[in-house]
């Protein structure tokens, strides 16, 4: 799987940041993140608690 970015031109059109290996008429799948408040709160909490799972002596994680 390859992840690329795309600019939303309108509700039904995207401008890809690079070409994709697809032919006209091929179907592709895209993933659109929800703006759901519950998801946003979960992501904020998860990122705040992420480093608590690691020992303070694990210096490899200091720059995260």
MMTF fields as JSON, N, C-alpha, C and O atoms, coordinates in Angstrom:
{
  "mmtfVersion": "1.0.0",
  "mmtfProducer": "UNKNOWN",
  "numBonds": 255,
  "numAtoms": 256,
  "numGroups": 64,
  "numChains": 1,
  "numModels": 1,
  "chainsPerModel": [1],
  "groupsPerChain": [64],
  "chainIdList": ["A"],
  "bondAtomList": [4, 2, 8, 6, 12, 10, 16, 14, 20, 18, 24, 22, 28, 26, 32, 30, 36, 34, 40, 38, 44, 42, 48, 46, 52, 50, 56, 54, 60, 58, 64, 62, 68, 66, 72, 70, 76, 74, 80, 78, 84, 82, 88, 86, 92, 90, 96, 94, 100, 98, 104, 102, 108, 106, 112, 110, 116, 114, 120, 118, 124, 122, 128, 126, 132, 130, 136, 134, 140, 138, 144, 142, 148, 146, 152, 150, 156, 154, 160, 158, 164, 162, 168, 166, 172, 170, 176, 174, 180, 178, 184, 182, 188, 186, 192, 190, 196, 194, 200, 198, 204, 202, 208, 206, 212, 210, 216, 214, 220, 218, 224, 222, 228, 226, 232, 230, 236, 234, 240, 238, 244, 242, 248, 246, 252, 250],
  "bondOrderList": [1, 1, 1, 1, 1, 1, 1, 1, 1, 1, 1, 1, 1, 1, 1, 1, 1, 1, 1, 1, 1, 1, 1, 1, 1, 1, 1, 1, 1, 1, 1, 1, 1, 1, 1, 1, 1, 1, 1, 1, 1, 1, 1, 1, 1, 1, 1, 1, 1, 1, 1, 1, 1, 1, 1, 1, 1, 1, 1, 1, 1, 1, 1],
  "groupList": [{"groupName": "UNK", "atomNameList": ["N", "CA", "C", "O"], "elementList": ["N", "C", "C", "O"], "formalChargeList": [0, 0, 0, 0], "bondAtomList": [1, 0, 2, 1, 3, 2], "bondOrderList": [1, 1, 2], "singleLetterCode": "X", "chemCompType": "L-PEPTIDE LINKING"}],
  "groupTypeList": [0, 0, 0, 0, 0, 0, 0, 0, 0, 0, 0, 0, 0, 0, 0, 0, 0, 0, 0, 0, 0, 0, 0, 0, 0, 0, 0, 0, 0, 0, 0, 0, 0, 0, 0, 0, 0, 0, 0, 0, 0, 0, 0, 0, 0, 0, 0, 0, 0, 0, 0, 0, 0, 0, 0, 0, 0, 0, 0, 0, 0, 0, 0, 0],
  "groupIdList": [1, 2, 3, 4, 5, 6, 7, 8, 9, 10, 11, 12, 13, 14, 15, 16, 17, 18, 19, 20, 21, 22, 23, 24, 25, 26, 27, 28, 29, 30, 31, 32, 33, 34, 35, 36, 37, 38, 39, 40, 41, 42, 43, 44, 45, 46, 47, 48, 49, 50, 51, 52, 53, 54, 55, 56, 57, 58, 59, 60, 61, 62, 63, 64],
  "secStructList": [7, 7, 7, 7, 7, 3, 3, 3, 3, 3, 6, 6, 3, 3, 3, 3, 1, 1, 7, 7, 1, 7, 7, 6, 6, 7, 7, 7, 7, 7, 7, 7, 7, 7, 7, 7, 2, 2, 2, 2, 2, 2, 2, 2, 2, 2, 2, 2, 2, 4, 4, 4, 4, 1, 7, 6, 6, 7, 4, 4, 4, 6, 6, 7],
  "xCoordList": [0.84, 0.0, 0.89, 1.945, 0.449, 1.171, 0.211, -0.95, 0.686, -0.134, 0.373, 1.561, -0.551, -0.219, -1.259, -2.326, -0.955, -1.914, -2.687, -2.264, -3.813, -4.646, -5.333, -5.75, -5.441, -6.132, -7.595, -7.887, -8.507, -9.931, -10.264, -10.105, -10.727, -11.115, -12.58, -12.934, -13.416, -14.814, -15.298, -14.498, -16.578, -17.1, -16.9, -17.008, -16.611, -16.441, -15.138, -14.95, -14.23, -12.982, -11.773, -11.786, -10.728, -9.456, -8.341, -8.407, -7.317, -6.1, -4.985, -4.561, -4.509, -3.485, -2.133, -1.823, -1.339, -0.012, 0.984, 2.044, 0.64, 1.475, 0.588, -0.488, 1.031, 0.235, 0.093, 0.947, -0.993, -1.181, -1.222, -1.605, -0.834, -0.82, -2.22, -2.48, -3.11, -4.484, -4.895, -4.422, -5.795, -6.311, -7.671, -8.339, -8.082, -9.405, -10.454, -10.44, -11.343, -12.392, -12.059, -12.953, -10.776, -10.404, -11.033, -11.195, -11.38, -11.884, -10.761, -9.995, -10.667, -9.689, -10.441, -11.593, -9.808, -10.397, -9.615, -8.388, -10.318, -9.667, -10.213, -11.309, -9.462, -9.867, -9.975, -9.03, -11.105, -11.339, -11.531, -12.453, -10.689, -10.865, -12.146, -12.501, -12.827, -14.024, -13.627, -12.548, -14.496, -14.292, -15.083, -15.459, -15.331, -16.112, -15.391, -14.204, -16.091, -15.515, -14.944, -13.893, -15.625, -15.121, -13.778, -12.884, -13.625, -12.349, -11.257, -10.134, -11.569, -10.588, -10.116, -8.917, -11.05, -10.68, -9.836, -8.883, -10.19, -9.425, -8.004, -7.059, -7.836, -6.5, -5.653, -4.464, -6.239, -5.503, -5.059, -3.904, -5.977, -5.648, -4.587, -3.652, -4.724, -3.746, -2.357, -1.368, -2.275, -0.954, -0.362, 0.857, -1.195, -0.689, -0.18, 0.764, -0.784, -0.434, 0.542, 0.999, 0.866, 1.703, 3.024, 3.372, 3.749, 5.078, 5.055, 6.081, 3.929, 3.879, 4.063, 4.329, 3.926, 4.098, 5.574, 5.883, 6.47, 7.891, 8.654, 8.292, 9.69, 10.539, 11.326, 11.732, 11.536, 12.274, 13.695, 14.289, 14.25, 15.602, 15.681, 16.776, 14.549, 14.527, 14.758, 13.813, 16.004, 16.328, 15.986, 15.938, 15.753, 15.417, 14.108, 13.866, 13.27, 11.974, 11.975, 10.924, 13.13, 13.195, 12.716, 12.172, 12.905, 12.562, 11.155, 10.809, 10.357, 8.996, 8.065, 6.881],
  "yCoordList": [-1.17, 0.0, 1.241, 1.27, 2.24, 3.51, 4.62, 4.625, 5.547, 6.669, 7.931, 8.25, 8.654, 9.938, 10.955, 10.587, 12.207, 13.247, 13.717, 13.52, 14.333, 14.863, 16.13, 16.216, 17.103, 18.358, 18.215, 17.754, 18.609, 18.557, 19.763, 20.908, 19.498, 20.577, 20.962, 22.141, 19.96, 20.168, 18.845, 17.931, 18.734, 17.561, 16.235, 15.173, 16.28, 15.028, 14.94, 13.99, 15.894, 15.872, 16.118, 16.971, 15.334, 15.456, 15.729, 15.305, 16.437, 16.621, 15.893, 16.309, 14.793, 13.964, 14.667, 15.418, 14.415, 15.023, 14.342, 14.893, 13.15, 12.413, 11.428, 11.07, 10.988, 10.029, 8.7, 8.323, 8.011, 6.677, 5.667, 6.012, 4.435, 3.41, 2.839, 1.677, 3.651, 3.212, 3.684, 4.702, 2.906, 3.258, 3.915, 3.727, 4.678, 5.284, 4.198, 3.178, 4.408, 3.44, 2.511, 1.858, 2.431, 1.608, 2.197, 3.412, 1.328, 1.767, 1.725, 0.763, 2.768, 2.812, 3.099, 3.532, 2.866, 3.172, 4.304, 4.344, 5.215, 6.284, 6.284, 5.782, 6.835, 6.908, 8.377, 9.144, 8.761, 10.136, 10.138, 9.492, 10.845, 10.869, 11.605, 12.621, 11.072, 11.724, 12.912, 12.931, 13.883, 15.0, 14.782, 15.734, 13.521, 13.153, 13.597, 13.317, 14.274, 14.781, 13.656, 13.828, 12.504, 11.387, 10.897, 10.597, 10.813, 10.397, 11.409, 11.023, 12.696, 13.737, 13.652, 13.724, 13.5, 13.395, 12.158, 12.204, 11.036, 9.81, 9.994, 9.562, 10.626, 10.832, 11.74, 11.48, 12.792, 13.7, 12.966, 13.07, 12.223, 11.482, 10.428, 10.27, 9.712, 8.676, 9.277, 8.712, 10.403, 11.005, 11.527, 11.506, 11.991, 12.482, 11.338, 11.525, 10.173, 9.03, 8.066, 7.124, 8.279, 7.341, 7.044, 5.879, 8.069, 7.863, 7.288, 6.793, 7.335, 6.778, 5.258, 4.665, 4.631, 3.186, 2.772, 1.583, 3.731, 3.426, 3.855, 4.83, 3.132, 3.424, 4.714, 4.995, 5.479, 6.743, 6.525, 7.44, 5.332, 5.039, 4.693, 4.509, 4.605, 4.315, 5.604, 6.203, 6.026, 7.313, 7.375, 8.463, 6.243, 6.241, 7.002, 7.471, 7.125, 7.78, 9.249, 9.889, 9.785, 11.157, 12.215, 13.239, 11.992, 13.013, 12.873, 13.583, 11.983, 11.794, 12.856, 12.855],
  "zCoordList": [0.0, 0.0, 0.0, 0.634, -0.711, -0.796, -0.379, -0.789, 0.421, 0.853, 0.176, 0.238, -0.478, -1.083, -0.642, -0.15, -0.816, -0.434, -1.66, -2.8, -1.398, -2.472, -1.974, -0.819, -2.858, -2.549, -2.966, -4.07, -2.087, -2.407, -3.277, -2.854, -4.494, -5.399, -5.196, -5.224, -4.994, -4.617, -4.027, -3.824, -3.754, -3.05, -3.788, -3.176, -5.089, -5.841, -6.615, -7.375, -6.451, -7.215, -6.317, -5.429, -6.586, -5.873, -6.866, -8.02, -6.411, -7.208, -6.478, -5.4, -7.077, -6.452, -6.47, -7.395, -5.443, -5.364, -6.3, -6.595, -6.762, -7.711, -8.46, -7.98, -9.633, -10.402, -9.659, -8.856, -9.945, -9.379, -10.524, -11.642, -10.251, -11.304, -11.531, -11.217, -12.072, -12.334, -13.722, -14.227, -14.317, -15.638, -15.479, -14.462, -16.469, -16.473, -16.263, -16.953, -15.336, -15.031, -13.886, -13.349, -13.489, -12.338, -11.075, -10.955, -10.149, -8.858, -7.838, -7.785, -7.031, -5.947, -4.662, -4.7, -3.538, -2.245, -1.602, -1.687, -0.963, -0.228, 1.197, 1.451, 2.099, 3.499, 3.896, 3.709, 4.435, 4.859, 6.367, 6.862, 7.112, 8.568, 8.95, 8.353, 9.952, 10.477, 11.342, 11.935, 11.406, 12.325, 13.604, 14.289, 13.916, 15.089, 16.367, 16.54, 17.241, 18.483, 19.345, 19.962, 19.395, 20.195, 19.681, 20.472, 18.361, 17.785, 18.1, 18.424, 18.009, 18.279, 19.728, 19.998, 20.654, 22.064, 22.327, 23.105, 21.671, 21.846, 21.345, 22.004, 20.193, 19.628, 20.506, 20.692, 21.045, 21.927, 23.18, 23.591, 23.787, 25.006, 24.734, 25.519, 23.635, 23.29, 23.098, 23.567, 22.42, 22.201, 23.505, 23.676, 24.419, 25.703, 26.58, 27.347, 26.478, 27.33, 26.677, 27.324, 25.425, 24.667, 25.369, 25.563, 25.745, 26.306, 27.712, 28.178, 28.401, 29.751, 29.743, 30.789, 28.589, 28.477, 28.443, 28.516, 28.332, 28.216, 29.461, 30.119, 29.77, 30.921, 30.685, 29.557, 31.72, 31.611, 31.103, 30.532, 31.299, 30.842, 29.353, 28.82, 28.688, 27.252, 26.476, 25.963, 26.392, 25.779, 24.295, 23.722, 23.672, 22.253, 22.006, 20.894, 23.034, 22.882, 23.333, 23.334, 23.712, 24.234, 23.247, 23.661, 21.968, 20.979, 20.393, 19.449, 20.931, 20.408, 20.928, 20.594]
}
